[in-house]
Amino acid sequence: MSRIARLFVVLLTSLATMGATSLAFADGIDVSHWQGSINWSKVKASGKQFAFMKATESTTYTDTAFATNWAGAASVGIYRGAYHFARPSTASGSAVKQAEYFVSKVGSFQGAGTMPPVLDLEATGGLGVTALRTWTQTWLTRVEQLTGRVPILYFSPSFWETNLGNSTAFTRYPLWIAHYTTSGPRVPGGWPTWTFWQRTSSGSVSGISGNVDMNNFNGSTAQLAALAHTSGGSSAPVPPGPTVPGGESTSLTATASTTNLDGTPLTFTGDLRRALDNTTLPGRTVQVWSRPAGAYTWTQGDSFTTDAAGHYVATVSTTSPHDFQVLYPGDGTMAASASPVTRVGTVAVAPARPVAAAVTIYLHKNRASRVRKGTRVMIYGHIKTASAPVTGRYVKIYQRPARGGRWVYVRRTTSLSPTGWYSTTFRPRRSTKYKAVNYASSAYRADTSNVVTVWTR
């Protein structure tokens, strides 16, 4: 066994004896081109100690922000790691080719401050349990041969349990678990504990615009330094910091000043509280939504901020019977919640439906230039709300000729856990435009993606 392999055995053993709840955890992030331009100096100043970043996918795609992010993290002293988004396939040598492509784009992983290579498992490629286990082991073995580092495995508990049969044959590889929960992640597959935990996808970090994935390291700063191929840090537990993941449950009340349309001013008052201990939440924004009595479509109205006691006062206006509901959309720390629906006016209407969440659906392609007719092209994207990915949703793909014509439905695919990823492939015989559509449901509103064009030659 190599010195590096022995290090990981010692690390996993020590973490298992310490227990997740006895430590505060070193804080980090993972990013890709979705985060746009990142100010790494601000990220460092915010206390983030490590960052994983997307490097490659399949054997043809390198993340457009990888080189910039790789250099930026190192320039400010943030430990850096790179991951490969797996595209398992029945094609001969697929795992080896993807492993070699990944290493060719990242390098040796031997530099100080560089964490081990990561395999991101979110898609099966249609492989069954046995075939996917073989594909995964082949990729891990080849990367270890090329780099001398024991790779890290990333996945959600349900993905491993369902698609790899909860195999216990991979526990020598450090575990990076994606599980958005407030009570600690579920650890499948016989691992004694987790090494990294992706605890939310809706974090907020100085230097990054919009949401970002947040992660914890399960150990001391000295252990994190060793994992990053360097020395330093302390063997003492990490100082108190962000130890509890985002998404703590909240409760929101709303009391109307009147339910009659008698011309008197109409206000809603209420309190926003943390459900766990009933403490108030000051400085949070709440929204007032309304709909005409008997209708099902909600409209967002004004926003109001809770005061130092977690209390809000919302003034609204209506001259006809309406339903009202106050919504807290959540943030990187607290989960969303909504008040009960209040009827103003006396018209009997159908039972109230909850406010459907707004979603955004994105679409991309893995070919930047013109392709030969019949070339395989992947169309892919993510579907998200403002605070979290949306998984298990059917996404319908439409196409039309690039020079004009009507849109035609061609197929549907499903967004995958934990990132809301969806994808499909085409072999266009002529230049074609594509778009993706999420249709409305009781939980989510409809949205149509941007249009991408595949030009053929």
C-alpha positions in Angstrom: 0.0 0.0 0.0 1.4 3.5 -0.9 2.0 6.2 1.6 -1.0 8.1 0.2 -3.3 5.1 0.4 -2.2 4.5 4.0 -3.0 8.2 4.8 -6.6 7.8 3.6 -7.1 4.7 5.7 -5.8 6.5 8.8 -8.0 9.5 7.9 -11.1 7.5 7.6 -10.4 5.5 10.7 -9.8 8.6 12.8 -12.9 10.3 11.5 -15.0 7.3 12.3 -13.9 7.4 16.0 -14.4 11.2 16.3 -18.0 11.2 15.2 -19.6 13.9 13.1 -21.4 15.6 15.9 -18.2 16.1 18.1 -16.7 18.5 15.6 -17.3 21.8 13.9 -16.5 21.4 10.3 -14.1 23.2 7.9 -16.2 25.0 5.4 -15.9 24.9 1.6 -17.7 25.2 -1.8 -18.0 23.5 -5.2 -18.4 25.5 -8.4 -18.5 25.3 -12.1 -19.2 27.8 -15.0 -22.7 28.2 -13.5 -21.3 30.5 -10.9 -19.8 32.9 -13.5 -16.8 35.1 -12.6 -15.7 34.4 -9.0 -13.8 36.9 -6.8 -11.5 34.3 -5.0 -10.1 36.9 -2.6 -13.5 37.5 -1.2 -14.2 33.8 -1.0 -11.0 33.4 1.0 -11.9 36.3 3.2 -15.3 34.7 3.9 -13.6 31.8 5.6 -13.8 29.2 2.9 -10.9 26.7 3.2 -11.4 24.5 0.2 -13.1 24.4 -3.2 -14.0 21.7 -5.6 -14.6 22.7 -9.2 -15.9 20.9 -12.3 -13.2 20.0 -14.8 -14.5 17.6 -17.3 -17.5 15.5 -18.6 -17.4 12.5 -20.8 -14.4 12.6 -23.2 -15.1 15.9 -25.0 -16.2 18.6 -22.6 -14.0 20.7 -20.3 -15.8 23.2 -18.1 -15.3 26.7 -19.5 -14.5 28.2 -16.1 -12.2 25.4 -14.9 -8.8 26.9 -15.8 -9.7 30.3 -14.3 -11.2 28.7 -11.1 -8.2 26.3 -10.7 -5.7 29.2 -10.8 -7.9 31.6 -8.8 -8.3 29.2 -5.8 -4.6 28.5 -5.7 -3.7 32.2 -5.9 -5.4 33.0 -2.6 -4.4 29.8 -0.8 -7.7 27.9 -0.9 -7.2 24.1 -1.2 -8.5 23.1 -4.6 -10.0 19.9 -6.0 -11.3 18.9 -9.5 -14.1 16.6 -10.4 -15.2 14.6 -13.5 -18.9 14.4 -14.2 -19.3 10.7 -15.2 -21.0 9.7 -18.4 -21.1 5.9 -18.0 -21.5 4.0 -21.3 -21.4 0.5 -22.7 -18.9 1.7 -25.3 -15.6 -0.2 -25.2 -13.1 1.5 -22.9 -15.4 4.2 -21.9 -14.3 4.4 -18.3 -10.6 4.4 -19.1 -11.0 7.0 -21.8 -12.9 9.3 -19.5 -10.4 8.8 -16.8 -7.5 9.6 -19.1 -9.3 12.7 -20.5 -9.9 14.0 -17.0 -6.3 13.7 -15.9 -5.1 15.2 -19.2 -7.0 18.3 -18.5 -6.2 18.7 -14.8 -2.7 17.3 -14.4 -0.9 15.1 -11.9 -2.8 16.2 -8.7 0.6 16.2 -7.0 0.9 20.0 -6.3 0.8 21.3 -2.7 -2.8 22.3 -1.8 -4.3 19.9 -4.3 -7.0 17.5 -3.1 -7.5 14.1 -4.6 -9.4 13.6 -7.9 -13.1 13.2 -7.7 -15.6 11.0 -9.6 -19.1 12.7 -9.7 -21.7 9.9 -10.1 -25.1 11.3 -11.0 -26.0 9.4 -14.2 -26.1 5.7 -15.1 -25.9 5.9 -18.8 -28.5 3.1 -18.9 -26.1 0.7 -17.1 -27.4 -1.9 -14.7 -26.1 -2.3 -11.1 -23.3 -4.8 -12.0 -22.2 -2.9 -15.1 -22.1 0.4 -13.3 -20.1 -1.0 -10.5 -17.5 -2.3 -13.0 -17.5 1.0 -14.9 -16.9 3.0 -11.6 -14.1 0.7 -10.4 -12.4 0.9 -13.8 -12.4 4.7 -13.7 -11.2 4.9 -10.2 -8.4 2.4 -10.8 -7.2 4.1 -13.9 -7.1 7.6 -12.3 -5.2 6.2 -9.3 -2.7 4.6 -11.7 -2.2 7.9 -13.5 -2.0 10.2 -10.4 -0.9 8.1 -7.5 -3.8 9.6 -5.5 -6.8 7.6 -4.2 -9.8 9.2 -5.8 -12.9 10.6 -3.9 -16.4 9.3 -4.8 -19.3 11.8 -4.9 -23.0 10.8 -5.1 -26.3 11.1 -3.2 -27.4 8.3 -0.9 -30.3 7.3 -3.0 -28.2 7.1 -6.2 -25.7 4.7 -4.6 -28.4 2.6 -3.0 -30.5 2.3 -6.1 -28.0 2.3 -9.0 -25.0 0.5 -7.4 -27.1 -1.8 -5.1 -25.6 -0.2 -2.0 -22.3 -1.9 -2.7 -19.8 -2.0 0.2 -16.9 -2.7 -2.1 -15.7 0.9 -2.5 -15.0 2.0 1.1 -11.3 2.5 0.5 -12.2 5.6 -1.4 -13.0 8.8 0.6 -16.7 9.6 0.5 -18.2 13.0 -0.6 -21.9 12.7 0.1 -24.6 15.0 -1.3 -27.5 15.0 1.1 -29.5 18.2 1.8 -30.6 17.6 5.4 -30.3 19.4 8.7 -29.4 16.3 10.8 -26.3 15.0 9.1 -26.1 13.0 5.9 -27.1 9.4 5.4 -24.0 7.3 4.8 -24.7 4.3 2.5 -22.4 1.5 1.2 -20.6 0.5 4.4 -18.5 3.7 4.7 -17.7 4.3 8.4 -18.4 8.0 7.9 -18.3 10.8 5.4 -15.2 12.8 4.5 -17.0 15.7 2.7 -20.6 16.6 2.9 -22.5 18.7 0.3 -25.1 20.0 2.6 -27.0 22.5 0.5 -27.1 23.9 -3.1 -28.4 27.3 -2.1 -25.6 28.8 -0.1 -24.5 32.4 -0.3 -20.8 33.4 -0.3 -19.1 36.7 -0.7 -17.4 36.9 -4.1 -19.9 34.7 -5.9 -23.1 35.9 -7.5 -26.2 33.7 -6.8 -26.5 30.3 -5.1 -23.5 28.1 -4.6 -23.1 24.5 -3.2 -21.8 24.4 0.4 -19.7 21.6 1.8 -18.1 20.6 5.1 -15.0 18.5 5.8 -15.2 15.9 8.6 -12.0 16.4 10.5 -9.3 18.8 11.8 -7.5 21.4 9.7 -4.4 19.3 9.9 -6.2 16.4 8.4 -7.6 18.7 5.7 -4.1 19.9 4.9 -2.8 16.4 4.6 -5.7 15.5 2.3 -4.7 18.5 0.2 -1.1 17.1 -0.2 0.5 19.6 2.1 1.1 20.3 5.8 -0.1 22.7 8.4 -3.3 23.3 10.3 -4.1 22.1 13.7 -4.9 18.7 15.2 -7.6 20.3 17.4 -11.2 20.4 16.3 -12.0 23.2 13.9 -13.1 26.4 15.7 -16.9 27.0 15.8 -18.3 28.0 12.5 -20.9 27.0 10.0 -21.6 23.5 11.4 -25.3 23.3 10.6 -26.5 23.1 7.0 -28.9 25.4 5.3 -32.5 24.6 5.3 -33.6 24.7 8.9 -37.4 24.6 9.1 -39.3 27.8 9.7 -42.9 28.8 10.6 -44.8 31.8 9.4 -48.0 33.3 10.7 -50.4 35.8 9.2 -53.4 37.5 10.8 -55.7 39.8 8.8 -56.9 43.0 10.3 -60.3 42.3 8.7 -61.9 39.7 6.4 -64.7 42.0 5.3 -64.7 44.3 2.3 -66.0 47.3 4.2 -63.5 49.9 3.1 -61.3 49.8 6.2 -57.5 49.4 5.7 -56.4 45.8 5.3 -53.1 44.7 6.9 -51.5 41.3 7.7 -49.3 40.9 10.7 -47.3 37.9 11.8 -44.1 36.4 12.9 -41.3 34.4 11.3 -39.7 31.8 13.6 -37.2 29.0 13.5 -39.2 25.8 14.0 -36.6 24.0 16.1 -36.6 26.4 19.1 -39.3 28.9 18.2 -36.8 31.8 18.2 -37.7 34.8 15.9 -35.9 35.6 12.7 -35.3 39.3 12.2 -34.3 41.0 8.9 -35.9 38.4 6.6 -38.0 39.3 3.6 -41.5 38.0 3.3 -43.8 38.3 0.3 -47.6 38.8 0.0 -49.3 36.7 -2.7 -52.9 36.9 -3.7 -55.5 35.6 -6.1 -59.1 36.5 -7.0 -61.7 34.3 -5.1 -62.4 31.3 -7.2 -59.2 31.5 -9.2 -56.1 29.2 -9.1 -53.4 31.6 -10.3 -51.4 33.4 -7.6 -49.8 36.9 -8.1 -46.8 38.1 -6.1 -47.4 41.5 -4.4 -45.2 43.7 -2.2 -42.4 42.4 0.0 -41.8 43.3 3.7 -39.0 42.8 6.1 -39.3 41.3 9.6 -38.2 43.7 12.4 -35.8 42.9 15.3 -38.5 40.7 16.9 -39.1 38.7 13.7 -42.4 40.6 13.3 -43.8 42.0 10.1 -46.7 44.3 9.1 -47.9 44.1 5.5 -50.4 46.5 4.0 -52.5 45.3 1.1 -55.3 46.6 -1.0 -58.3 44.9 -2.6 -61.9 45.9 -3.6 -63.1 42.4 -4.4 -63.0 39.0 -2.7 -59.4 37.7 -2.7 -57.3 34.9 -1.1 -54.0 36.0 0.6 -51.0 34.1 1.6 -47.7 35.3 3.1 -44.6 33.5 1.9 -41.0 33.3 3.2 -39.0 32.1 0.2 -36.0 30.9 2.3 -32.3 31.7 2.0 -29.0 29.9 2.4 -29.7 29.2 6.0 -33.5 28.8 6.5 -36.1 26.8 4.6 -39.1 28.4 3.0 -42.5 28.5 4.7 -45.9 29.9 4.1 -48.8 31.1 6.2 -52.3 29.6 6.0 -54.4 31.1 3.2 -56.8 33.9 4.4 -60.0 34.7 2.5 -61.0 38.4 2.4 -64.6 38.7 1.3 -67.4 36.2 1.6 -67.5 34.5 -1.9 -67.2 30.7 -1.6 -64.4 29.4 -3.7 -62.6 26.1 -4.3 -60.2 24.9 -1.7 -57.0 26.9 -1.6 -54.0 25.5 -3.5 -50.4 26.3 -2.3 -48.3 28.8 -4.2 -46.4 27.0 -6.9 -42.7 27.6 -6.9 -41.1 29.5 -9.8 -38.5 27.5 -11.6 -35.8 28.3 -14.2 -34.7 25.7 -16.8 -31.4 26.0 -18.5 -30.2 24.4 -21.8 -26.7 23.8 -23.2 -25.0 21.7 -25.8 -21.6 20.0 -25.7 -20.5 21.0 -29.2 -19.4 24.6 -29.7 -18.7 24.5 -33.4 -20.4 23.0 -36.5 -20.6 19.2 -36.6 -20.9 16.7 -39.4 -24.4 15.5 -40.2 -25.3 12.6 -37.9 -22.7 13.4 -35.2 -23.9 12.6 -31.7 -24.6 15.9 -29.8 -25.6 16.1 -26.1 -28.3 18.6 -25.1 -28.3 19.1 -21.4 -29.1 21.5 -18.6 -30.4 22.0 -15.0 -33.8 22.9 -13.6 -33.9 24.9 -10.4 -36.0 27.1 -8.1 -34.4 30.2 -6.6 -33.2 28.2 -3.6 -32.7 24.5 -4.7 -32.5 22.1 -7.7 -35.6 20.4 -8.9 -35.3 16.6 -9.3 -37.6 14.0 -10.7 -39.3 16.4 -13.1 -40.2 15.5 -16.6 -38.5 17.9 -19.1 -39.9 17.9 -22.6 -37.5 18.6 -25.5 -38.7 20.4 -28.7 -36.9 21.0 -32.0 -37.3 22.9 -35.2 -35.2 23.7 -38.3 -32.5 26.3 -37.6 -33.7 28.5 -40.5 -37.3 28.5 -39.3 -40.4 26.3 -39.0 -42.7 25.1 -36.2 -41.6 23.6 -32.9 -42.1 19.8 -32.7 -42.0 17.7 -29.5 -39.4 15.0 -29.8 -38.9 13.4 -26.4 -38.8 13.8 -22.7 -36.2 13.2 -20.0 -36.1 13.4 -16.2 -34.1 15.8 -14.0 -31.7 13.8 -11.7 -30.8 14.0 -8.0 -29.1 15.9 -6.5 -28.4 18.8 -8.9 -31.5 18.8 -11.1 -29.4 17.7 -14.1 -31.1 16.4 -17.3 -29.7 15.4 -20.7 -30.4 13.7 -23.9 -28.6 13.1 -27.2 -29.4 13.7 -30.9 -27.8 13.0 -34.2 -29.1 15.9 -36.3 -29.0 15.5 -40.1 -29.5 19.3 -40.6 -29.0 22.5 -38.5 -31.5 22.4 -35.7 -32.7 24.5 -32.8 -33.7 22.9 -29.5 -35.6 24.1 -26.4 -36.6 22.5 -23.1 -40.0 23.0 -21.4 -41.1 22.3 -17.8 -44.8 22.2 -17.6 -46.8 23.6 -14.7 -47.9 21.5 -11.8 -49.4 22.1 -8.4 -45.8 22.4 -7.0 -43.9 24.2 -9.8 -44.7 26.8 -12.4 -44.0 26.4 -16.1 -40.8 27.6 -17.7 -39.2 27.4 -21.1 -35.4 27.3 -21.5 -33.2 29.3 -23.7 -32.8 28.1 -27.3 -29.6 26.3 -28.5 -28.7 25.8 -32.1 -26.6 22.9 -33.5 -25.2 23.8 -36.9 -24.3 21.0 -39.3 -22.0 20.8 -42.2 
